[in-house]
Amino acid sequence: MPIRVSLVQLGKGAVGSALVDQVAARRAALRDRLGVDLVYAGIAGRKTATFSPSGLDLARWRVALGDGAGMDGRLLFKEAARALRGPSILVDATAEEDMTSLYCEAIEAGFHVVSCNKKPLSGPLRDYQQVKETCRRQRRFWLYEVTVGAGLPVIGTLRDLVDSGDRVEAIEGCFSGTLNFLCASLDRGDRFSETVARARDLGYTEPDPREDLSGTDVARKTLILAREAGHSIEPGEVEVSPFWRVDLAGEPAGFVTAAAAHDGEIAGRWREAEARGLRWRYVARVNGGCQAALREVPADGPFGRLVGPENIFTFRTARYDSHPLTVSGPGAGPAVTAAGVFADILRVGRAIGRTS
Ligand SMILES: NC(=O)c1ccc[n+]([C@@H]2O[C@H](COP(=O)([O-])OP(=O)(O)OC[C@H]3O[C@@H](n4cnc5c(N)ncnc54)[C@H](OP(=O)(O)O)[C@@H]3O)[C@@H](O)[C@H]2O)c1
């Protein structure tokens, strides 16, 4: 008999929807391959949720959500915690603030947690440490590979380096698929405002694209990596310069329209760099502290050659000294991100399968 693992998912946007469809397509095969049956018990958006302790019919989950009860993810979780028995995973595919108390509640109730959401990992250190400590005490997983580099194996690589006793001197690279997509599109002469809209339509941006443009999203990633490497850093200590100045007042949609006012100025900066054999890239560095800023880099170097939503992470360590360990590839997009979340769910599933 396969072991049942219940999934309760908050968020049904670009990543959340792709994940449900990927799990639906693989569920039967995974029952045979891993002996684990991934059963969606609940899915919630901001205002609607669908819940069935015996398992949702994934062929019609969108319809069920449309007809669903008027509750958000937090209420769905409370219902699930009351009704579910056996191994369960809370999947956070939102970009909500203040999730750490919900995570702790879930872990205390016996859930494992898989996050796409960077905010619970990059808020006050005390909150982050509280979730980690609750996991240790309850012997539960909190996995969040996609919070840095989407589907790329960045956090797992860093964790293996640290756990195996390597000393991480510096991590440097381009950590934002959205910002790299903008930089590479501007290299080709595309308009800034149109490119921001395209990045949003392709599902690369944060739910609010100003979080990308302000550098806030990359700042969160640097903090996640720094903490994973063992540094106790607070959000206020990250030195971040915006990709471009953004007005945080008003709705995100208004910002995308207003971006056209900057098209000429940005195109001029890009042309000027190109004339000197350089390209603009949004470069981040973690080396005890955290920094992120738009920098000129050689056009034919590893950062300048990145195209589309590609990321690059170079790890310079005691062992990887003269030649850094490099992880590179697409660092944004619903399909690759959902696949990364799926991989975290499978890590939990395999561990449950081994111990049951
Ligand atoms: N897109 C990428 O390439 C990528 C890569 C790595 C990580 N991520 C992370 O993945 C997360 C989701 O990104 P996305 O692109 O899928 O964003 P999205 O399309 O805007 O989806 C966000 C979802 O969160 C839901 N939500 C908000 N508050 C909620 C609540 N209280 N309870 C339940 N659901 C709630 C929204 O519900 P409604 O549908 O009702 O509005 C929406 O379905 C973000 O944290 C993002 O940083 C994304």
The ligand as an ORCA input file, in Angstrom:
! r2SCAN-3c Opt
* xyz 0 1
  N       7.070     33.288    -10.542
  C       8.336     32.883    -10.342
  O       9.140     32.710    -11.271
  C       8.800     32.582     -8.945
  C      10.090     32.051     -8.732
  C      10.512     31.737     -7.423
  C       9.646     31.999     -6.364
  N       8.411     32.551     -6.594
  C       7.546     32.831     -5.448
  O       6.363     32.046     -5.536
  C       5.297     32.737     -4.876
  C       4.091     32.774     -5.810
  O       4.450     33.453     -7.006
  P       3.431     33.539     -8.232
  O       4.217     34.018     -9.372
  O       2.651     32.283     -8.332
  O       2.454     34.717     -7.708
  P       0.905     34.959     -8.070
  O       0.605     34.424     -9.424
  O       0.605     36.387     -7.780
  O       0.138     34.046     -6.983
  C       0.062     34.384     -5.638
  C      -1.079     33.584     -5.053
  O      -1.133     33.799     -3.647
  C      -2.508     33.790     -3.288
  N      -2.700     34.357     -1.954
  C      -2.392     35.598     -1.496
  N      -2.763     35.694     -0.198
  C      -3.273     34.487      0.162
  C      -3.803     33.953      1.372
  N      -3.877     34.670      2.481
  N      -4.249     32.674      1.366
  C      -4.182     31.914      0.258
  N      -3.689     32.370     -0.918
  C      -3.235     33.639     -0.951
  C      -3.162     34.566     -4.404
  O      -4.544     34.310     -4.355
  P      -5.578     34.867     -5.491
  O      -5.369     33.949     -6.663
  O      -6.898     34.700     -4.846
  O      -5.163     36.276     -5.760
  C      -2.453     33.955     -5.598
  O      -3.109     32.780     -6.023
  C       5.836     34.127     -4.515
  O       6.211     34.143     -3.157
  C       7.076     34.273     -5.394
  O       8.076     35.091     -4.818
  C       7.971     32.822     -7.836
*
